Amino acid sequence: MAAAERGSREERWSLAGATALVTGGSKGIGGAIVEELAGFGARVHTCSRNAAELECCLRWEEKGMRVTVSVCHVSVPADREKLMDTVRQTFDGKLSILVNNAGQHLVKPTVECTMEEYKNVMATNLESSFHLCQLAHPLLARAVGGNIINISSIASSIGFAGSTIYTITKGALNQLTWSLATEWAPHNIRVNSVAPGFIATDMVEKGSKTHK
């Protein structure tokens, strides 16, 4: 690609002035999203339930990326509220982009799944996204064109043996996306989902080993 073309692309996709919250951004797909957004000039806040994993922010600082971090277990309502309070203070009450990425994958025969496992996966994958959208709405409405991106999965539209609870959450996440896209369009908030296939992240690797 010629230098002029690269310059044109970078200018067209500049996110300078934008602010973003990415849940579960310390590794995997979330980590790549953080780096992409920050690489195009956005200020990004991300979270992880594991404080040790947030040391990744050091490498982002070395690259000159503006990324802040905090600990949050997205399955806990109080943690989600605290996270949004942090974002509100960090970004002066405005949020341009919310990426609901944090998720949990359970690979287990359906008849062996416990109700506790069902509740945990539902709370992490679906309830957290629903609640964070609610909490983020006033911040997104204040931005000039707010955006929500829900990270769904190919598993939302086809069957996978041994992943019933996970696929339920991703199918419901798609419906949440369609409903909010319709309801919040008058508020100038766009809502989309991305449904990737299998990507060799830590979560997928662990799930594959468990299934075997």
Legacy VTK file of the C-alpha trace (Angstrom):
# vtk DataFile Version 3.0
C-alpha trace
ASCII
DATASET POLYDATA
POINTS 212 float
0.000 0.000 0.000
1.367 3.398 -0.993
2.144 5.965 1.700
-0.629 8.264 0.421
-3.176 5.454 0.660
-2.091 4.572 4.191
-2.375 8.197 5.238
-5.833 8.490 3.724
-7.021 5.340 5.507
-5.684 6.466 8.870
-7.321 9.868 8.525
-10.641 8.337 7.502
-10.718 5.937 10.450
-9.343 8.282 13.090
-10.989 7.857 16.490
-9.290 10.884 18.006
-11.591 12.338 20.636
-13.595 9.137 21.034
-13.909 7.253 24.333
-14.516 3.521 24.687
-15.253 0.901 27.326
-14.248 -2.665 26.471
-15.137 -5.367 28.984
-12.777 -8.308 29.356
-10.016 -6.527 27.465
-6.920 -7.956 29.110
-6.475 -10.765 26.562
-7.933 -12.581 23.579
-10.490 -10.831 21.383
-10.968 -8.102 23.978
-7.272 -7.304 24.080
-7.167 -7.009 20.298
-10.177 -4.672 20.352
-8.521 -2.448 22.962
-5.361 -2.173 20.892
-7.285 -1.468 17.679
-9.405 1.286 19.208
-6.480 2.876 21.045
-4.295 2.530 17.957
-6.739 4.735 16.044
-6.612 7.392 18.748
-9.490 6.572 21.100
-9.184 6.779 24.865
-10.045 3.317 26.159
-11.001 1.894 29.539
-11.035 -1.847 30.018
-11.556 -4.276 32.860
-10.829 -7.798 33.995
-11.894 -9.797 37.030
-8.240 -10.748 37.520
-6.050 -7.871 38.702
-2.860 -9.648 37.596
-4.080 -9.771 33.990
-4.385 -5.988 33.917
-0.600 -5.685 33.909
-1.015 -5.770 30.129
-1.690 -2.050 30.343
2.047 -1.562 30.731
2.663 -2.666 27.147
-0.044 -0.303 25.943
1.587 2.599 27.777
4.893 1.732 26.119
3.155 2.028 22.735
1.783 5.437 23.643
-1.811 4.214 23.815
-4.205 5.921 26.213
-5.707 2.977 28.097
-6.924 2.885 31.697
-7.938 -0.258 33.575
-9.888 -1.426 36.596
-10.917 -4.700 38.219
-14.516 -5.756 37.590
-16.317 -9.071 37.742
-19.049 -8.333 35.209
-21.358 -11.016 36.608
-21.761 -8.948 39.805
-24.264 -6.046 39.566
-22.420 -3.877 42.101
-19.175 -4.319 40.156
-20.894 -3.219 36.950
-22.238 -0.096 38.630
-18.809 0.705 40.040
-17.259 0.173 36.596
-19.652 2.632 34.979
-18.991 5.170 37.736
-15.282 4.857 36.974
-15.924 5.331 33.255
-18.135 8.345 33.932
-15.402 10.024 35.970
-12.603 9.038 33.593
-14.370 10.307 30.466
-16.155 13.326 31.977
-19.613 11.858 31.634
-19.440 10.893 27.945
-18.898 7.526 26.294
-18.624 7.040 22.539
-18.277 3.243 22.370
-19.320 0.322 24.582
-17.972 -3.108 23.653
-19.611 -5.941 25.598
-16.897 -8.522 25.140
-16.457 -10.304 28.486
-17.768 -13.848 28.360
-17.598 -17.300 29.850
-17.648 -20.577 27.925
-18.933 -23.780 29.488
-18.334 -27.045 27.619
-20.336 -29.786 29.303
-23.118 -32.233 28.421
-26.459 -30.508 28.992
-27.792 -33.144 31.411
-24.726 -32.600 33.629
-24.997 -28.806 33.846
-25.997 -27.455 37.233
-28.297 -24.526 37.856
-25.376 -22.697 39.441
-23.372 -23.071 36.222
-26.393 -21.906 34.226
-26.748 -18.797 36.389
-23.027 -17.977 36.226
-22.813 -18.163 32.432
-26.067 -16.250 32.000
-24.896 -13.516 34.398
-21.516 -13.156 32.685
-22.554 -13.376 29.039
-26.060 -11.933 28.917
-27.122 -10.173 32.110
-23.934 -8.115 32.208
-24.410 -6.899 28.636
-28.041 -5.958 29.281
-27.201 -4.087 32.487
-24.132 -2.313 31.082
-26.188 -1.107 28.118
-28.696 0.349 30.569
-25.974 1.998 32.653
-24.145 3.320 29.593
-27.220 4.764 27.878
-27.053 8.271 29.385
-23.316 8.500 28.662
-23.765 7.288 25.081
-26.661 9.675 24.542
-24.408 12.602 25.462
-21.793 11.554 22.917
-22.075 12.574 19.281
-23.321 9.245 17.939
-22.941 6.542 20.579
-22.065 2.978 19.597
-22.619 -0.396 21.259
-20.899 -3.504 19.927
-21.933 -6.830 21.426
-19.512 -9.700 20.848
-21.741 -12.605 19.934
-20.602 -15.876 18.335
-21.208 -18.166 15.400
-22.697 -20.385 18.111
-25.642 -17.983 18.259
-27.060 -19.290 14.990
-25.988 -22.946 14.750
-25.993 -25.832 17.205
-22.933 -26.983 19.151
-23.134 -30.168 21.204
-21.977 -29.632 24.759
-22.285 -25.833 24.684
-26.009 -25.368 25.231
-25.889 -22.657 27.890
-23.225 -20.683 26.020
-25.204 -20.797 22.760
-28.382 -19.676 24.550
-26.614 -16.566 25.839
-25.226 -15.668 22.436
-28.560 -16.148 20.693
-30.209 -13.899 23.283
-27.407 -11.357 22.858
-28.319 -11.085 19.174
-31.947 -10.397 20.099
-30.824 -7.778 22.624
-28.836 -6.141 19.831
-31.763 -6.026 17.401
-34.165 -4.701 20.030
-31.866 -1.944 21.286
-30.887 -0.960 17.744
-34.561 -0.295 17.056
-35.386 1.330 20.391
-32.324 3.553 20.681
-31.938 4.681 17.068
-33.913 7.878 17.865
-31.330 8.547 20.604
-28.576 8.477 17.970
-27.116 5.257 19.450
-26.146 2.501 17.043
-26.189 -1.086 18.313
-24.483 -3.924 16.432
-23.152 -7.377 17.169
-20.177 -9.276 15.784
-20.378 -13.072 15.649
-16.888 -14.539 15.190
-16.171 -18.196 14.571
-13.525 -20.170 16.427
-10.509 -18.045 17.342
-7.564 -19.562 19.198
-7.998 -17.596 22.430
-7.303 -18.945 25.917
-11.033 -19.468 26.508
-11.462 -21.585 23.367
-8.292 -23.581 24.062
-9.443 -24.403 27.598
-12.901 -25.301 26.361
-11.498 -27.647 23.711
-9.358 -29.471 26.270
-12.323 -29.839 28.629
-14.479 -31.237 25.828
-11.842 -33.807 24.923
LINES 1 213
212 0 1 2 3 4 5 6 7 8 9 10 11 12 13 14 15 16 17 18 19 20 21 22 23 24 25 26 27 28 29 30 31 32 33 34 35 36 37 38 39 40 41 42 43 44 45 46 47 48 49 50 51 52 53 54 55 56 57 58 59 60 61 62 63 64 65 66 67 68 69 70 71 72 73 74 75 76 77 78 79 80 81 82 83 84 85 86 87 88 89 90 91 92 93 94 95 96 97 98 99 100 101 102 103 104 105 106 107 108 109 110 111 112 113 114 115 116 117 118 119 120 121 122 123 124 125 126 127 128 129 130 131 132 133 134 135 136 137 138 139 140 141 142 143 144 145 146 147 148 149 150 151 152 153 154 155 156 157 158 159 160 161 162 163 164 165 166 167 168 169 170 171 172 173 174 175 176 177 178 179 180 181 182 183 184 185 186 187 188 189 190 191 192 193 194 195 196 197 198 199 200 201 202 203 204 205 206 207 208 209 210 211
